[in-house]
Amino acid sequence: MALRDRTSVLGYSTLVHPSDTWDQLWTSIQTYLPAIKDKLGVSGSFPVSLRLSNDVVQTLLTNDGERDRLSRWLADNHMYVYTANAFPYGRFKGTRVMEKVYEPDWTTDDRVSYTKGVAHLLVGLSRGLVSPTIQTVPIGFRRTGAASDVVYRRVARQLFKVVAELIDIEERTGCRVKLALEPEPYCFLEGTDDVIRFFDEFVYSEEAAANLAQIARLPVSEAIAHARRHLGVVFDCCHQAALFEDVVESIKRILAADIPIFKLQLASALWAQDLGDETLADLARFGETIYLSQTFVRSDGGIQRFLTIPDALRALGNVEGGRQGECRSHVHVPIFLSRIGRLRTTRSVLEGVLELHRNCPIADQLEIETYTWDVLPRDATAWSLVDGIVRELEWATAELEAR
């Protein structure tokens, strides 16, 4: 779906569909993409955000027939891949995921080779219509504390191996593929400060330039420009809102630090504005899920961190007397909803971001990532999956075209 101002492309993440294997992905895209495109009334090219697991990547890289079948199907249906979700390496649907979603992390060679494979696939699947992005993990999972600088330097070198591959791909094919780290709660790149420090000290520094120049066989004088051209971030509005960051200010700070935001993810978090028993009972319904639900409780005493909603509820249940404050949880909920029962969502945060984007485009690629439709409580999903996704895309389009 192309926006009228032609500055950005908007799509939705197929991470919501079964896609752990090639057979699952092939069935999902044939089932859902044409139906959603038809309901939206899109007659021209339709942008696709494709979730590519390692299993799918290996199948398509080693089977020319299946890769050609996918390419032909996209072309026949007037679709192209503008971004790939290469965050979950393995299984994501129908099984308990939790911390495993970050494995393998960016200290491993498996993550490097997998990401290179995604890049090679995107050259053909993007059909020359866009500079596609690869969404990836924010280094890895971090329960507490920070990694040493030695770890960050190793991670930077691993990322530079992929950047070197992306430079070579662009030189050979003319297709610029971009790698984007996605900050997320309880990860090494969590808040805005983490992002700025990592890029400033380990991607844009003199030492980093020398490392990339060596790996990519470039002049040092060109290294940082290539780093900015091929390595940036995905900004997920749900993640930063859950942390109680001022999301609009966070975006401005990242851009002011000359860190490219290659993709803006439109997503809302759960928000309990009070910690009363009835409100927490509503929140508890979202806690029994296969995914992490990182939760942050803000009060006069600061912000408390919990890995899941059940962890937060156990701690709050032990509080004697009145519970003061509010909490937000990393649970992606339909972006057009402002309330679910006694709970609010951070839709108002998203509205502020979209207003900023209307006035000064943040990224050329936008994506709705409500991958949780199949695990949300029934009253939060009163629509069929197709109708819900269509409604999200229509809501976002209306916001983006508002004047």
C-alpha positions, 0 to 999 in steps of 0.5 A: 500500500503506497501512501499518497505522499509517496515518501513511505511504504506501509505493510503488515508483518506476516510474522502473525501467520504460521511460517516456521517452515517453507510449507507453512509460509507458502500456505500462509501467503496464499491464504492471507495476502490476496484476501487482505489485498482484495479487501483493501481494494489495492489494484497496484503493487502490494508490499509484503513484509515476509517472515523468513525463518532459518528453515525457510531461508535454507530451503529457498537458497538450496531449491531453485524451483521453490524460490522461482515459484515464490518469485513468480507468485509474487509477480503474478499477484502484483506483490513484492517483498519490501522487508524481511523479519529475520528476528526469530531464527527458529520456531515462533508459532504454536510453541513456548517461545519466551527468551529463545526468540533471541537465539542465536544472538549476534555473538554467534556465526549462525546469526551471521550466516543466516542473515547473509542468506536472507539478504541474498533472497531479498535481492530477487524478492524485492523485484527491484522496486525498493531497498529492502530491510532485514529486521534482526535481534538487538544483539541478544537477551539481557536479563540484568546488567550490561555486557563488557565492551569486549562483547560489544566489539565482538558483536560489531565485528559480527555485524560488519561481516554482514555489512561487508556482504551487503556492500558486495551485493549492492556492487554486484546487483545494484540492490541496497539491502539494509540491516536493522537492529530492533531495540526491545525490553530486556535486550542489550539494545533496550532503551534509546541510550543503549542504541546511541551508545552502541552506534557511537562507540562501536559502529561509528568510532575510529576503531570501528571504521578500521575494523569495517575497512579491514573486513570489507576491504574498503578505504577507512575514509569510506567505512563509516558512510557504508556503515550508515548506508547499510546498518541502522535500526527498526524503531518499534513504538510498542517497545519504547512505549512499554519502557515509559520513554517519550517515544517522539523524543526518542526518535528525535534523539536517534535521528539527531545522532545520525543513526538511520531508522530504516523501518518504523513499526506501528505497534501498541502496548498494554497500559494499566493506568491504575493498579487496582484489583479489577484492572490487574485482573484484566491484565492477568488475562494477557499473561498466559502466552507463549511470548515474553510480556516484559512489564514495567511498573512506574510509581513515585519510587521509579520504575520496576522491571519484570520479565513477564506479566505474571512476575509483575502480578506476583510482586504487586500482590505482595504489596500491602496497602494501596498500590500506587502507579501504573504499568505497561506491558510488551503485548502487541495489541490491535493498533486501532484500539484505545481501550480493552476493558479496563486497560488502555493501550498506547495508541495515543503514543502511536498517534504522536509518532504518526503526526511527527512522521506526517510533518517530517518522514521518519523512515521510508518503510512502515510496518504494522506488527501485531503478531499476537492475534492468535493469543489475545483474549477473545474480547480483544479479537472480535474480528477475523484475522483478515478483517483485523489486519485490514482494519489496522492498515486502514486506521494507519493509512487514515492517520498518515494521510490526515491533514 
